[in-house]
Amino acid sequence: MEDFAGFLEEEAMKAIINGKIITETTLIEDKVLIFDEKIIEFLENDDFKKLVNKCEEIIDAKGNFVSPGFIDMHIHGSDGYDVMDGTREAIDGISLAVVRNGVTGFLPTTMTMSKEKIYEALDSIRVIMDVKAKGARVLGAHLEGPFINKRYKGAQPEEFILQPNYDFIKSYVDVIKLITLAPEMDENFSFIRETKKKTNIILSIGHSNAEYEEAMEAIEHGVTHATHTFNAMTPLNHRKPGIVGAVFNSDVYCEVIADGIHIHPSLFKTLKKIKGKERIILITDSMRAGCLKDGVSELGGQRVIVKDNAARLEDGTLAGSILRLNKGIKNFMDNSDMNICQAISLVSINPARELGLDNIKGSLEQGKFADIVILDEAFNIKQTIVEGKTVYKI
């Protein structure tokens, strides 16, 4: 305690009081969270009283939950901006929008378009990756396509689909953290092999027509992730288990869009039982119309109708989502018998672990970055803090 007091005398610290602190396993009450850019300590209330004058800011959580910040590994846009706009303004706009939903870090996600458009988007992501963003931190890029199967293209434009090709990505391996691909399009799994050998990029099966056996072989060669599980992939059938069967019979992480539209909520409990809380990652797959009202929007040059909490192409195909991540957590928790600590792990420590960032992000632990969200029981976001700085507050 004496050493800590001495440290406080030299540094400008902040404190969160009167909060229910969410850890991976339990809620901590009657303690004070001390932080600057990183989390410093949890103090008993009596100990904090002796140091209260040393803090430059005291945040009263007013009995609300204090959570690790959320990480969205799959998001195309929000608030009128899209990653494929290819500008820093667009990435900044998304960054500022998603903090209202508790997101403190995200992977801006590209889609199947021309090589020039994809590179333009990746260039804009590269520029902002190492900069302290005004909102949520950009953690790298998710390349969704163009290495997909037209049979399960979803809302991705078919004319830009390509065979997997390492040369396509080699100039951007510093930016790309995750690639969605259809492994049956990868002859002899050569792209998967080369990417796993030369990079730390996460490979994800999605927008794929793979049979169960092909999916399992791809997993053996290095696929560790499934893009929006159940959606845009071969389904589970008792004679043809498909990609869903492979996801269930392996330890890959599975993305889930928990809006109640992409997946029936009853399957949340099924996923929890089969995969366990350690292998589920909630994402939004949000597009440009996220955080906006119903109306007409756009995705990849295609007209999108936003109505009744869904975004669809004119032919009815789902075109991403308009889900807010905080609402997705609440939906999953309410339909899976998870407690709040378990549910929060699906957007915090789980994506941090897969991204290899769990030593600095993903949970409220001493020495990790102070990515913090204050939220109420309805999962309404009261305040979002990124690396010690408040970026959103109501």
N, C-alpha and C positions, 0 to 999 in steps of 0.2 A: 504493500500500500504506500509506503514512504517513497519507493522508487517511482511509482506511478504518479504520485503527487508532484514529484520533481519534474517529471516529463511534462506534466500539464502546465507547469510554470513557463515552459519554453515554447509551447505550441498553442495554436488557436483551435480549440476543440469544440465539438458540438455534442448535444445530448438529446436523446429521445426518452421522455418519461411517460408513465401511465399507459404503457402499451402492453399488449399480449404478444410476445415475441415468438415467431414461428421458427422452429428448428426442424431438422429432418424427422425427428421422432416425437417431439413434445412441444407444448406451449410453455414459455417462461413468463411468469408474472412477477411483479414486485421487484423488477430489476431495471436498471437504467442502461441504455445502449450509448456508449461513448465512441465517437468517430471523428475523423477528419476526411481525408481522401479515402482512407481505409478504416476498417473497424479496429478499434483499439482495445476495448474492454467492455465487459458487462459488470456493472457495480450494484451492490446492494444499495437500497435507498438511503440508509443511514450513512454509508460511506460517501455517497454522492453529495449529501448535504454539506459535507466538509469541503467539497471541491466545487460547489455550484458557481462560485464567483470566477472560476477559472475558464468557464465555457463562454464562447462568444455567441452561441445560440442554443436555446433550449426549446425543443419541439414537444408540445404536449399532445400525445396521441389520443387522449380523451377516452381511454378504454378500448380503442380500436386495435386491430391486428397490425403488427409490424412484421413485414414479410421480406424475404430476399426478392430482389427485382426479377421480373419475368424475362425470359429469352424466347423470342419467336424465330424459329429456324426456317420458316417458310412464309414469306409475305411479299406480295407483288406491289402493293400500293395502299394508299389511304388518303383521305381528305382531299381528293382530287388529283393526287400525284401518283405516278406509276414509275417503277424502276426503269422500264423501257423508254421513258422519256429521254433517258441518257444524259441527264444534267445533274449537277451538284444540287441545284435548287430542288429537284424532285426528291433526292435522297434526304436532304435537310427537311423538306416538308413532311415526309413520312416519319422521320425521326422525331419531329416535334408533335406529330399527331398521336403516335402510339404511346407516348408517355402518359397520355390521359387514360390509357388502359392498363397502366402499370408495367409496360415494357421498358426495360432499361438497356437491352441489347438485342440486336436482330441481324438476320442474314437477308439483305435485299435479294429478291429472287427474280431471275430473268425468266423468259419464256421462249418458245420456239419461234424465232423470227430470223431475219437475214443475219449472216455473219457480221455485217457492218453494224447492225443495230445492237446485237449482243455485245460486240466489242465496245461500242460506245457506252453501253450501260456498265460494263466491267471497268472501263476507264474512269467513269464517274464514281464508282464505288472505291476504286483504288485511291483516288484523291482524298477521300474523306475517312478512309479506314484508320489512319494514324493521327487523326485530328480529334480533339475533344469536341464532340458534337454538341449542338445546342440542346438536343433532346436525348433520345436513346443512342447508345454507342453502336456504330456499325462494326460488326465482328467479322466481316468477310461476305462473300457472295454464295448464293445457292443457284447453281446452273440447272434449271429444270428444262430439259431438252437442250439442243435439238435431237438428241440421240434416243428417240422414242419410237413406238410402234403406232402406225396410223390407225390400227384397229381400236386402240384405246387412247386416241389423241385427246379426247375431251374437248376443251376449248382452245387447244393449241392449233395454229394454222398448219394444215398438212403440207403445203407447198415448201415449207422450210425444214422439214424433217430430214436428218442426215444419218448416215451410218456412224457409229462411234469411231472417233479418230483422235488419237493423242495429239497430233499436230495442231488440231483446232484449239486445244486448251493450253499448250505448253508455254505460251507467253503470259499466261495468267494464273499459274499455279500458286503465286503468292497471294492472289485475291480469292480464288475459288476455295471454299471450304467443304462444299457438298455438291454432288452431281446426281441428278435423277436420270436414270437411263433404263432402256428395255434391254436386258442382257441377251435375249434371243436374237437381237440385231447385231450383236458383237461376235463376229466369227471367231471361234476357238477361244473366246473370252480374252482376246489379245489386248483390247483396250483396258479391260479390268486389270489384267496382269501388269501391263506397263504402268498404269496409273498407281497401282498399289506399290509397285517396285520403286517408283521415282518420287512419289509425293505422299503426303499425309491426308489427302483429300478423302472425305467420307463418300462412299458410293452407295446409292440408294436405288432400289428397284421400284419402278413406277411407270405409269403410262405404258404398260407392258402386257403382251399376250403370251407370256411364258407359261409353259406347262409346269406342273409341280416339280418334276425332275430337273428341268432347266433352271428353275428358281433355286432349288437346293444346290445345284452345281455352282451357280453364280455366287451363292453365299459361301460355299467352300473356297471359292477363289478370291473372296474379299468384299462382297457386298455385306454391309452391316446395318442397313437402314431400309425402311419401307416408306415410300412417299404416300401421304394421305391414305392410310390403310383402308381397304375395301373399295376405295374409289379408283377408277381407271386401272384396273388390274383383273386378271382372271379370278373368278369367285371360288368359294369353297363348295365342292360338290362331293357327295359320298363316293363317287367313282373317279372323279377328276379333282383332286384337292386344290389344284391351282396355286397361285401365288399366296393367297390367304392361308392355305394349308401349310405352305412353306414358312410363312411368317410365324404361324402358331407352333411349328415344330422346330424352331431355331431360336437363337437368342438375339436376333436382330432387334434394333429399336424400331418401334412403329409409331409413325405420326398419326394423329387423330384430329380431325376437324369436328369439334364437339358442339356444333350448332343445332343438333337435332334434325338437320335437313340432310346432310351428307351421310349420316349414319343414324339408324334408329337408336334412341337413347337406351333401350334395353340391352344393346350390345356393349355398352360401356362396362357393365358388370361382367359380361363374358370376357372382355379383354383383360380386365383386372385379374380374373381368376386364371386365365391362361398365361398371360405375359408377366403378371406381377407388376407392382408399381415401379420397379426399377427399369423397365423396358418400354414404357409408354411416354411419348412426348406430345404434348398438346401444341398445335399450331393453328394459325388462322387461315392461311392461304388467301388472305384478304387482298382485294383488288382496289382499283382507283376509288371506288365508291364507298370504301370503308369509312366510317365516322360521318357519312353524309346521309341525307334524306333519300327516300325513294325517288326514282326517276330513270332517265336514260344515261348510261355511261358507256365506257369503251374498254376493250381488252384486246391487245394485239391487233388493232385496226378493225375489230369486230364490234358491232352494236350489242350492248348489254342492257337488259331490262332489270332494274332493281325494284323488287316488290315483295312484301311479306317476308322480310328478313333473308331473302335469297337473291342471288345475282345469276341471271340466265341469258344465254344467247337467244336469238329470236326463235330458234328451233326447239327451245326448252332445255338445252344442255346447260348443266351447271357451269358457271364461269367463275371459279374461285368462290370466295365468300365475302360477306361484309361483317364477319364475326369480330367482336372485340375480345381479346384474349382473356380478360378478367371474367367475362360472361361465359366463355368456354370452360374455364376452370369450375365455375359454379355449376354449370350444366353437368359436367362430368362427375363432380362430387355428389350432387343430388341424386344421380342415377347409378351410382356404383358402390355405395356404402363406404366410401372413403372418408376419412376425417380430413380436416383442413391441412394438417401437416403433410399427409400423403398426397393430397391433391396439388398443393403448391409445389411439391417436388417434381411434378410432371412438367413444370414450366421453368424450373430453376436448376436444381442440381443435376437432373437427368440430361437436359441439353448441354449444360456446362461440362459434364463428364464426357459426353460423346465428342464435344468440340475440343477436348483436352484443356479446358479452362477451369476445371474444378479446383485448382490450387489458388485461383485468384477471384473466382466468381461462383455464383450458384447457391451460396448459403451464407448465413450471417455468422461468420466465424472470425476470430481475431486474425488480422493480417490480410484478409481478403478485401477487395474493393467495396466501398460502402455504397452498394446498389441496393436501395431500400424502398419499399412501398408501404404506405399506410392505407389500410382499407377497412371498410366496415363489414358487418355480417352478411350483407347483401352483395358484397364484393364491389361496391362502389369505391373508386379510388379517391382518396383524400389528398395524398401527397406522393410525389415520386422524386427520388433522390438518385442521381447518377454520379458515381465516384465522389460522393460527399457533397455534391451541389444540388440544391433543389431546382428541378426543371419543370415541375408542375405542382400546383397547389390550388385547392378550391377554398 
